[in-house]
Amino acid sequence: MSCQLEGVPPEHIIDLFVAIMRSLFNEKLLTERFGSEVSPTQAYVLRFLNRHEDANIGTIATGLRISYPAATKTVDRLTKKGLADRQSDPHDRRTTRVLLTERGRSLIQSFAHEQVHLLTEVLDRMGNEHKEAFLLGVRRFIEAVLETSHAGREICLECGKDHSEDCPLELAIRHKQEV
């Protein structure tokens, strides 16, 4: 089945693209494959915990831009499901760290694997020329946003242990500060 989008206004194309990325690659995948185990919010917290091994409720709330009570409630639910665990910080007894259990780590890694698999399937259907053009276009789009936007830290992925020194967002922010 081929769907033609010629003549569709750019704003509708963008809206459709954003909806596909949000729905198909996050919400639908979660519902179809992991819906009985976690909600989208719980999946975001699991992903954050997977990247931040020294997280506490405050860093979760700040990193995901949610309220402290929302972070607490989500961690409570993940703990009850056996996907996360609370432990006293060995360096500061007043602080409680939130860690993934093996089951939680396995679940979020499985979800990430499914996302990559689904995205790869779609990109492969595009053919090499269109796939490369798409990826180049997305890269250039992000670069243009980073050059002109004041969004800065608001669009940060909070990569934690996956952070790279040559993070394009960080480089763009540093460049703006130097200018």
C-alpha positions as a Markdown table, in Angstrom:
| # | Residue | x | y | z |
|---|---|---|---|---|
| 1 | Met | 0.0 | 0.0 | 0.0 |
| 2 | Ser | 1.4 | 3.4 | -1.0 |
| 3 | Cys | 0.2 | 6.6 | 0.6 |
| 4 | Gln | 0.8 | 9.8 | -1.3 |
| 5 | Leu | 1.4 | 12.9 | 0.7 |
| 6 | Glu | 2.1 | 15.2 | -2.3 |
| 7 | Gly | 0.2 | 18.5 | -1.9 |
| 8 | Val | -0.3 | 18.0 | 1.9 |
| 9 | Pro | 0.7 | 21.3 | 3.7 |
| 10 | Pro | 4.1 | 21.1 | 5.5 |
| 11 | Glu | 2.5 | 21.8 | 8.9 |
| 12 | His | 0.2 | 18.8 | 8.5 |
| 13 | Ile | 3.2 | 16.6 | 7.5 |
| 14 | Ile | 5.0 | 17.8 | 10.6 |
| 15 | Asp | 2.0 | 17.1 | 12.9 |
| 16 | Leu | 1.7 | 13.7 | 11.4 |
| 17 | Phe | 5.4 | 12.9 | 11.8 |
| 18 | Val | 5.3 | 14.0 | 15.5 |
| 19 | Ala | 2.1 | 11.9 | 16.1 |
| 20 | Ile | 3.7 | 8.9 | 14.5 |
| 21 | Met | 6.9 | 9.2 | 16.6 |
| 22 | Arg | 4.9 | 9.7 | 19.8 |
| 23 | Ser | 2.2 | 7.1 | 19.2 |
| 24 | Leu | 3.8 | 4.3 | 17.2 |
| 25 | Phe | 7.3 | 4.3 | 18.7 |
| 26 | Asn | 6.3 | 5.0 | 22.3 |
| 27 | Glu | 2.7 | 4.8 | 23.3 |
| 28 | Lys | 1.5 | 2.1 | 20.9 |
| 29 | Leu | 4.6 | 0.0 | 21.4 |
| 30 | Leu | 4.3 | 0.3 | 25.2 |
| 31 | Thr | 0.6 | -0.7 | 25.1 |
| 32 | Glu | 1.0 | -3.6 | 22.7 |
| 33 | Arg | 4.1 | -5.1 | 24.1 |
| 34 | Phe | 4.4 | -3.9 | 27.7 |
| 35 | Gly | 1.0 | -2.4 | 28.5 |
| 36 | Ser | 0.2 | -4.8 | 31.2 |
| 37 | Glu | 3.4 | -3.9 | 33.1 |
| 38 | Val | 4.0 | -0.2 | 32.8 |
| 39 | Ser | 2.4 | 3.1 | 31.8 |
| 40 | Pro | 4.2 | 5.6 | 29.5 |
| 41 | Thr | 5.1 | 7.7 | 32.6 |
| 42 | Gln | 6.6 | 4.6 | 34.3 |
| 43 | Ala | 8.5 | 3.7 | 31.2 |
| 44 | Tyr | 10.0 | 7.2 | 31.1 |
| 45 | Val | 11.1 | 6.8 | 34.7 |
| 46 | Leu | 12.6 | 3.4 | 34.0 |
| 47 | Arg | 14.5 | 4.8 | 31.1 |
| 48 | Phe | 15.8 | 7.6 | 33.3 |
| 49 | Leu | 16.8 | 5.2 | 36.0 |
| 50 | Asn | 18.6 | 3.1 | 33.4 |
| 51 | Arg | 20.7 | 6.1 | 32.4 |
| 52 | His | 21.2 | 7.5 | 35.9 |
| 53 | Glu | 22.5 | 5.0 | 38.5 |
| 54 | Asp | 22.7 | 7.6 | 41.2 |
| 55 | Ala | 19.1 | 8.9 | 40.9 |
| 56 | Asn | 16.9 | 10.0 | 43.8 |
| 57 | Ile | 13.3 | 11.4 | 43.6 |
| 58 | Gly | 14.6 | 14.9 | 43.2 |
| 59 | Thr | 16.8 | 14.1 | 40.2 |
| 60 | Ile | 14.0 | 12.1 | 38.6 |
| 61 | Ala | 11.6 | 15.0 | 39.0 |
| 62 | Thr | 14.0 | 17.5 | 37.7 |
| 63 | Gly | 15.3 | 15.3 | 34.8 |
| 64 | Leu | 11.9 | 14.4 | 33.6 |
| 65 | Arg | 10.3 | 17.8 | 34.3 |
| 66 | Ile | 7.6 | 16.4 | 36.5 |
| 67 | Ser | 6.6 | 17.3 | 40.0 |
| 68 | Tyr | 8.2 | 15.8 | 43.1 |
| 69 | Pro | 4.9 | 14.2 | 44.1 |
| 70 | Ala | 4.4 | 12.7 | 40.6 |
| 71 | Ala | 8.0 | 11.3 | 40.7 |
| 72 | Thr | 7.3 | 9.8 | 44.2 |
| 73 | Lys | 4.0 | 8.2 | 43.1 |
| 74 | Thr | 5.6 | 6.7 | 40.0 |
| 75 | Val | 8.6 | 5.3 | 41.9 |
| 76 | Asp | 6.1 | 3.9 | 44.5 |
| 77 | Arg | 4.3 | 2.1 | 41.7 |
| 78 | Leu | 7.5 | 0.8 | 40.1 |
| 79 | Thr | 8.7 | -0.5 | 43.5 |
| 80 | Lys | 5.4 | -2.3 | 44.1 |
| 81 | Lys | 5.8 | -4.0 | 40.6 |
| 82 | Gly | 9.3 | -5.0 | 41.5 |
| 83 | Leu | 10.8 | -2.9 | 38.7 |
| 84 | Ala | 12.6 | -0.4 | 41.0 |
| 85 | Asp | 14.0 | -0.4 | 44.5 |
| 86 | Arg | 14.8 | 2.2 | 47.1 |
| 87 | Gln | 18.1 | 2.1 | 48.9 |
| 88 | Ser | 19.8 | 4.3 | 51.4 |
| 89 | Asp | 22.7 | 6.3 | 50.0 |
| 90 | Pro | 25.9 | 4.9 | 51.6 |
| 91 | His | 27.4 | 8.4 | 51.5 |
| 92 | Asp | 24.4 | 10.3 | 52.9 |
| 93 | Arg | 21.9 | 8.5 | 55.0 |
| 94 | Arg | 19.3 | 11.3 | 54.5 |
| 95 | Thr | 19.2 | 10.5 | 50.8 |
| 96 | Thr | 17.4 | 7.6 | 49.3 |
| 97 | Arg | 18.6 | 6.3 | 45.9 |
| 98 | Val | 16.2 | 4.8 | 43.4 |
| 99 | Leu | 17.6 | 1.9 | 41.4 |
| 100 | Leu | 16.4 | -0.5 | 38.7 |
| 101 | Thr | 15.9 | -4.1 | 39.7 |
| 102 | Glu | 17.1 | -6.7 | 37.3 |
| 103 | Arg | 13.5 | -7.1 | 36.1 |
| 104 | Gly | 13.2 | -3.3 | 35.6 |
| 105 | Arg | 16.5 | -3.2 | 33.7 |
| 106 | Ser | 15.4 | -6.1 | 31.5 |
| 107 | Leu | 12.0 | -4.6 | 30.7 |
| 108 | Ile | 13.4 | -1.2 | 29.7 |
| 109 | Gln | 16.2 | -2.8 | 27.6 |
| 110 | Ser | 13.6 | -4.9 | 25.9 |
| 111 | Phe | 11.5 | -1.9 | 25.2 |
| 112 | Ala | 14.5 | 0.0 | 23.8 |
| 113 | His | 15.3 | -3.0 | 21.6 |
| 114 | Glu | 11.8 | -3.1 | 20.3 |
| 115 | Gln | 11.9 | 0.6 | 19.5 |
| 116 | Val | 15.1 | 0.2 | 17.5 |
| 117 | His | 13.7 | -2.9 | 15.7 |
| 118 | Leu | 10.5 | -1.1 | 14.7 |
| 119 | Leu | 12.4 | 2.0 | 13.6 |
| 120 | Thr | 14.9 | -0.1 | 11.6 |
| 121 | Glu | 12.0 | -1.9 | 9.8 |
| 122 | Val | 10.4 | 1.5 | 8.8 |
| 123 | Leu | 13.8 | 2.9 | 7.7 |
| 124 | Asp | 14.6 | -0.2 | 5.7 |
| 125 | Arg | 11.2 | 0.1 | 3.8 |
| 126 | Met | 12.3 | 3.6 | 2.7 |
| 127 | Gly | 15.3 | 2.3 | 0.7 |
| 128 | Asn | 18.9 | 3.4 | 1.2 |
| 129 | Glu | 18.7 | 6.7 | -0.8 |
| 130 | His | 15.5 | 7.9 | 1.1 |
| 131 | Lys | 16.8 | 6.6 | 4.4 |
| 132 | Glu | 20.1 | 8.5 | 4.1 |
| 133 | Ala | 18.3 | 11.6 | 2.9 |
| 134 | Phe | 15.8 | 11.4 | 5.8 |
| 135 | Leu | 18.6 | 10.9 | 8.4 |
| 136 | Leu | 20.6 | 13.8 | 6.9 |
| 137 | Gly | 17.5 | 16.0 | 6.9 |
| 138 | Val | 16.8 | 15.2 | 10.6 |
| 139 | Arg | 20.4 | 15.9 | 11.5 |
| 140 | Arg | 20.3 | 19.3 | 9.7 |
| 141 | Phe | 17.0 | 20.1 | 11.2 |
| 142 | Ile | 18.3 | 19.5 | 14.7 |
| 143 | Glu | 21.4 | 21.5 | 13.9 |
| 144 | Ala | 19.3 | 24.4 | 12.7 |
| 145 | Val | 17.1 | 24.3 | 15.8 |
| 146 | Leu | 20.2 | 24.3 | 18.0 |
| 147 | Glu | 21.7 | 27.2 | 16.1 |
| 148 | Thr | 18.6 | 29.4 | 16.4 |
| 149 | Ser | 16.7 | 28.2 | 19.4 |
| 150 | His | 16.8 | 29.3 | 22.9 |
| 151 | Ala | 15.4 | 25.9 | 24.0 |
| 152 | Gly | 18.8 | 24.8 | 25.3 |
| 153 | Arg | 18.5 | 22.6 | 28.3 |
| 154 | Glu | 14.7 | 22.1 | 27.9 |
| 155 | Ile | 15.3 | 19.7 | 25.0 |
| 156 | Cys | 18.2 | 17.8 | 26.7 |
| 157 | Leu | 17.7 | 14.0 | 26.7 |
| 158 | Glu | 19.3 | 13.7 | 30.2 |
| 159 | Cys | 21.6 | 11.0 | 28.8 |
| 160 | Gly | 23.3 | 10.3 | 32.1 |
| 161 | Lys | 25.8 | 7.5 | 31.7 |
| 162 | Asp | 25.2 | 7.4 | 28.0 |
| 163 | His | 26.3 | 11.1 | 27.7 |
| 164 | Ser | 28.9 | 11.9 | 25.1 |
| 165 | Glu | 31.4 | 14.7 | 25.3 |
| 166 | Asp | 30.5 | 15.7 | 21.8 |
| 167 | Cys | 26.8 | 16.0 | 22.5 |
| 168 | Pro | 25.4 | 18.3 | 19.8 |
| 169 | Leu | 23.2 | 20.1 | 22.3 |
| 170 | Glu | 26.0 | 20.7 | 24.8 |
| 171 | Leu | 28.3 | 21.9 | 22.1 |
| 172 | Ala | 25.6 | 24.3 | 20.8 |
| 173 | Ile | 25.0 | 25.7 | 24.3 |
| 174 | Arg | 28.7 | 26.1 | 24.9 |
| 175 | His | 29.1 | 27.9 | 21.6 |
| 176 | Lys | 26.2 | 30.3 | 22.4 |
| 177 | Gln | 27.9 | 31.1 | 25.8 |
| 178 | Glu | 31.2 | 31.8 | 24.1 |
| 179 | Val | 29.6 | 34.2 | 21.6 |
